[in-house]
Amino acid sequence: MENKQPSVLDLLIETHAGLERQGPGSPEMTRKALGFLDHIDQFSLSADLGCGSGGQTMVLAQHLAGNIIGLDLFPDFVNVLNENAQKQNLAERVKGVVGSMENLPFEKEAFDLIWSEGAIDSIGFEKGLAHWHGYLKICGYVVVTCPSWLTDERPAVIDKFWTDAGSGLDSVAHNIEILQKCGYQFVSSFTLPEKCWTDHYFIPREAALKLLLEKYNGNETVEAFVAENRDEVELYAKYKQYYGYVFYIGKKI
Ligand SMILES: C[S@@+](CC[C@H](N)C(=O)[O-])C[C@H]1O[C@@H](n2cnc3c(N)ncnc32)[C@H](O)[C@@H]1O
């Protein structure tokens, strides 16, 4: 059967659905962030927003007590999470649902923990933290990664890349202030190491991009999509000292 003309969104989903992760991160760093939380053996309900195919959701499930709901816009990603939960005999406790982080389909003050890796910037750091606050129990935790400036120097090419992607970067200090302004006590923050970008994301993504080029041989939309992804890798290699994904951990006051 002939391949239909894919949209950029189709390509984004096709490239990422089979990957362990859809953005920078690693099981080690998920566990490191979990280490800042008290009483995780007493949690009854946690959410993983923008969970993608749920790589980090399964890590959370190995360490947290209680149930975990993963939420993502795209059914293809949520289906992978639910299949993996079945395979790992975790379907009783881990469930993926399709929905929007901007308008959570949950009861207020229901969660001990709201987790979100690599996703909050797509709705805005402040907007996300402010909206999610109402869904946490008092003393519940919010734990997110967000791309951030790491230096005062801000190369214009990086500024443009993230602005075009809909995610303006701010400094870590600014984001910590926002977190406090949104009603959380600041617990900790740390920057993801380079391997979270390279070994855990760019390298597996490049393998998926090669398959895409073979499948849609000669398709200009696919070639442009692959070129954009490769540009992102080059930018990171050249400018990684200026920006990175940062974990922010807060506790609802
Ligand atoms: C960079 S990926 C990160 C996925 C996963 N958390 C990880 O770290 O591998 C961002 C995810 O957020 C999801 N997303 C973006 N905007 C969303 C929204 N408004 N509501 C729910 N999910 C959203 C995307 O579909 C995507 O799966």
The ligand as a MOL file (V3000), in Angstrom:
LIG
                    3D

  0  0  0     0  0            999 V3000
M  V30 BEGIN CTAB
M  V30 COUNTS 27 29 0 0 0
M  V30 BEGIN ATOM
M  V30 1 C 8.7710 16.3230 25.1330 0
M  V30 2 S 7.4500 15.1920 25.3290 0 CHG=1
M  V30 3 C 7.8650 14.4490 26.8920 0
M  V30 4 C 7.2190 13.0950 27.0900 0
M  V30 5 C 7.6640 12.3480 28.3470 0
M  V30 6 N 7.1950 13.0130 29.5480 0
M  V30 7 C 9.1640 12.2190 28.3780 0
M  V30 8 O 9.8020 12.9530 29.1480 0
M  V30 9 O 9.6880 11.3870 27.6450 0 CHG=-1
M  V30 10 C 6.0800 16.2550 25.7340 0
M  V30 11 C 4.7740 15.5080 25.8630 0
M  V30 12 O 3.7710 16.4160 26.2900 0
M  V30 13 C 2.5850 16.1420 25.5750 0
M  V30 14 N 1.7670 17.3580 25.5590 0
M  V30 15 C 2.0520 18.5620 24.9840 0
M  V30 16 N 1.0700 19.4480 25.2230 0
M  V30 17 C 0.1390 18.7920 25.9650 0
M  V30 18 C -1.1060 19.1760 26.5410 0
M  V30 19 N -1.5900 20.4300 26.3880 0
M  V30 20 N -1.7770 18.2560 27.2560 0
M  V30 21 C -1.2970 17.0000 27.4110 0
M  V30 22 N -0.1240 16.5780 26.8960 0
M  V30 23 C 0.5870 17.4620 26.1790 0
M  V30 24 C 3.0580 15.7200 24.1970 0
M  V30 25 O 2.0810 14.9720 23.5190 0
M  V30 26 C 4.2910 14.8960 24.5560 0
M  V30 27 O 3.9860 13.5490 24.7510 0
M  V30 END ATOM
M  V30 BEGIN BOND
M  V30 1 1 1 2
M  V30 2 1 2 3
M  V30 3 1 2 10
M  V30 4 1 3 4
M  V30 5 1 4 5
M  V30 6 1 5 6
M  V30 7 1 5 7
M  V30 8 2 7 8
M  V30 9 1 7 9
M  V30 10 1 10 11
M  V30 11 1 11 12
M  V30 12 1 11 26
M  V30 13 1 12 13
M  V30 14 1 13 14
M  V30 15 1 13 24
M  V30 16 1 14 15
M  V30 17 1 14 23
M  V30 18 2 15 16
M  V30 19 1 16 17
M  V30 20 1 17 18
M  V30 21 2 17 23
M  V30 22 1 18 19
M  V30 23 2 18 20
M  V30 24 1 20 21
M  V30 25 2 21 22
M  V30 26 1 22 23
M  V30 27 1 24 25
M  V30 28 1 24 26
M  V30 29 1 26 27
M  V30 END BOND
M  V30 END CTAB
M  END
